[in-house]
Amino acid sequence: MRPYFMTTERLGFGTWGEDDLPLALALWGDPEVTRLIGGPFDRATVAARIARERATQAAHAIQYWPVFLRESGAHVGCCGLRPHHAPDVPELGFHLHAAYWRQGFGREAAARVVRHAFEDLGARALFTGHHPDNAGSRALILSLGFVRDGADHYPQTGLDHPSYRLDRVRATTPR
């Protein structure tokens, strides 16, 4: 199993490596996982995504980290941060394999990333958003304490996606 730099009770967070294209392709190439974010994405697009994630990790110590079940090493999906409006206000995001939906893994991973962002990385606030039809993501985001603050146009879908913000001073640092 790969080393984890961060864990929860059930999950381990790694970083994307050079040999992770098959994992990433299984996630971002899946029509069910990506239907609301402009996918599915082909091999070249996913390879470019992995390269961007690795570059973001090298430059900013953040990425949409691959997430695994600690017990078995199975790939659950990804959850992490990427630069957004300001260096101290990154964007939170998560994509899970459909087999892991509605089991609390998304909230568990996102809560750990929120805690990491505020406690370890010194984020002032976090931004996030979701496809207008993604009720599950909306519920998860609100359960973490994010507050709606507008909408951002998402070119991949051609829609305005609701956007949310969580300020460090308001955050309860979810566990």
PLY file of the C-alpha trace (Angstrom):
ply
format ascii 1.0
element vertex 175
property float x
property float y
property float z
element edge 174
property int vertex1
property int vertex2
end_header
0.00 0.00 0.00
1.09 3.57 -0.62
2.10 5.88 2.19
-0.53 8.29 3.52
0.33 11.80 4.63
-3.08 12.29 6.22
-5.74 9.88 7.48
-9.22 9.60 8.93
-10.72 6.61 10.68
-11.41 4.86 7.35
-9.46 6.80 4.74
-5.88 7.51 3.76
-4.75 10.44 1.60
-1.85 10.01 -0.79
-0.46 12.15 -3.59
-0.72 11.51 -7.30
2.34 9.77 -8.70
3.70 9.12 -12.19
2.17 5.63 -12.27
-1.35 6.64 -11.19
-2.89 7.17 -14.62
-4.96 3.93 -14.40
-6.44 5.05 -11.05
-7.17 8.53 -12.34
-8.62 7.23 -15.60
-10.96 4.88 -13.70
-12.23 7.91 -11.76
-12.29 10.80 -14.25
-12.99 8.58 -17.23
-16.16 7.21 -15.59
-19.31 8.76 -17.12
-21.27 8.33 -13.88
-18.66 10.12 -11.77
-18.07 12.95 -14.23
-21.49 13.52 -15.81
-22.00 16.77 -13.85
-18.47 18.14 -14.35
-18.17 17.90 -18.12
-16.83 14.33 -18.44
-16.10 11.61 -19.04
-12.55 12.57 -19.85
-10.25 10.74 -22.25
-6.79 9.38 -21.48
-4.94 12.49 -22.69
-7.15 14.83 -20.64
-6.75 12.69 -17.52
-2.98 12.48 -18.01
-2.87 16.28 -18.26
-4.99 16.50 -15.11
-2.53 14.28 -13.22
0.34 16.48 -14.41
-1.50 19.61 -13.18
-2.27 17.99 -9.82
1.41 17.06 -9.38
2.53 20.56 -10.37
0.04 22.11 -7.93
1.35 19.84 -5.16
4.93 20.88 -5.93
4.11 24.59 -6.10
1.47 24.95 -3.35
1.51 21.70 -1.29
-2.10 21.03 -2.31
-3.93 18.94 -4.88
-7.10 16.87 -5.22
-5.38 14.06 -3.33
-6.20 10.43 -4.14
-8.11 8.82 -1.27
-8.01 5.14 -0.33
-9.68 2.80 2.13
-7.13 2.24 4.88
-8.34 -1.31 5.47
-8.00 -2.59 1.90
-6.15 0.08 -0.09
-9.08 0.39 -2.52
-9.21 3.70 -4.38
-12.26 5.68 -3.19
-11.69 8.79 -5.29
-10.06 12.13 -4.58
-10.57 15.04 -2.24
-8.45 18.08 -1.78
-7.69 21.66 -2.56
-6.57 23.74 -5.50
-5.68 27.41 -5.84
-8.66 29.67 -6.39
-9.20 33.42 -5.85
-6.35 34.05 -3.41
-3.43 31.98 -2.13
-5.04 31.68 1.31
-8.53 30.87 -0.07
-8.21 27.56 -1.91
-11.05 25.61 -3.51
-12.26 22.39 -1.89
-13.27 19.59 -4.23
-14.07 15.90 -4.16
-14.87 13.18 -6.70
-15.74 9.67 -5.54
-16.27 6.42 -7.38
-20.01 5.70 -7.50
-19.55 2.53 -5.42
-18.61 4.78 -2.47
-21.46 7.29 -2.72
-23.93 7.67 0.16
-21.65 5.97 2.72
-20.23 9.05 4.42
-16.85 8.85 2.66
-17.26 12.22 0.94
-18.04 14.03 4.16
-15.30 12.19 6.06
-12.70 13.11 3.44
-13.89 16.69 2.99
-14.05 17.34 6.74
-10.44 16.17 7.08
-9.32 18.39 4.20
-11.12 21.38 5.75
-9.34 20.76 9.04
-6.00 20.40 7.22
-6.59 23.63 5.30
-7.27 25.69 8.42
-5.02 24.03 11.00
-1.99 23.02 8.93
-2.00 25.24 5.85
-3.26 28.48 7.39
-6.10 29.05 4.94
-8.15 32.17 5.68
-11.23 30.71 4.00
-12.28 27.97 1.60
-14.32 28.15 -1.58
-16.34 25.35 -3.14
-19.15 24.80 -5.59
-21.25 22.14 -7.26
-23.37 21.46 -10.32
-26.87 22.90 -9.81
-28.39 19.40 -10.03
-26.02 17.76 -7.52
-28.14 17.63 -4.36
-25.69 15.26 -2.65
-22.78 17.67 -3.00
-24.97 20.57 -1.89
-25.99 18.70 1.28
-22.38 17.71 2.05
-21.11 21.26 1.53
-23.78 22.74 3.79
-23.14 20.08 6.46
-19.54 21.31 6.67
-20.70 24.85 7.45
-20.18 26.47 4.05
-22.48 29.40 3.24
-23.78 30.18 -0.23
-22.13 33.27 -1.65
-23.12 33.34 -5.30
-22.51 31.37 -8.46
-19.55 30.85 -10.76
-19.76 30.04 -14.45
-18.31 26.60 -15.14
-17.23 26.40 -18.80
-17.18 22.56 -18.85
-20.95 22.43 -18.27
-21.92 25.85 -19.62
-23.84 26.53 -16.38
-23.57 28.78 -13.38
-22.69 26.54 -10.43
-23.70 27.61 -6.90
-20.63 28.70 -4.94
-19.98 28.63 -1.20
-17.47 29.99 1.27
-16.29 28.86 4.68
-14.29 31.40 6.68
-11.78 30.17 9.22
-13.34 32.34 11.93
-16.73 30.65 11.38
-15.42 27.14 10.85
-16.04 24.60 13.55
-13.23 22.48 12.11
-15.34 19.41 11.28
-13.94 16.05 12.27
0 1
1 2
2 3
3 4
4 5
5 6
6 7
7 8
8 9
9 10
10 11
11 12
12 13
13 14
14 15
15 16
16 17
17 18
18 19
19 20
20 21
21 22
22 23
23 24
24 25
25 26
26 27
27 28
28 29
29 30
30 31
31 32
32 33
33 34
34 35
35 36
36 37
37 38
38 39
39 40
40 41
41 42
42 43
43 44
44 45
45 46
46 47
47 48
48 49
49 50
50 51
51 52
52 53
53 54
54 55
55 56
56 57
57 58
58 59
59 60
60 61
61 62
62 63
63 64
64 65
65 66
66 67
67 68
68 69
69 70
70 71
71 72
72 73
73 74
74 75
75 76
76 77
77 78
78 79
79 80
80 81
81 82
82 83
83 84
84 85
85 86
86 87
87 88
88 89
89 90
90 91
91 92
92 93
93 94
94 95
95 96
96 97
97 98
98 99
99 100
100 101
101 102
102 103
103 104
104 105
105 106
106 107
107 108
108 109
109 110
110 111
111 112
112 113
113 114
114 115
115 116
116 117
117 118
118 119
119 120
120 121
121 122
122 123
123 124
124 125
125 126
126 127
127 128
128 129
129 130
130 131
131 132
132 133
133 134
134 135
135 136
136 137
137 138
138 139
139 140
140 141
141 142
142 143
143 144
144 145
145 146
146 147
147 148
148 149
149 150
150 151
151 152
152 153
153 154
154 155
155 156
156 157
157 158
158 159
159 160
160 161
161 162
162 163
163 164
164 165
165 166
166 167
167 168
168 169
169 170
170 171
171 172
172 173
173 174
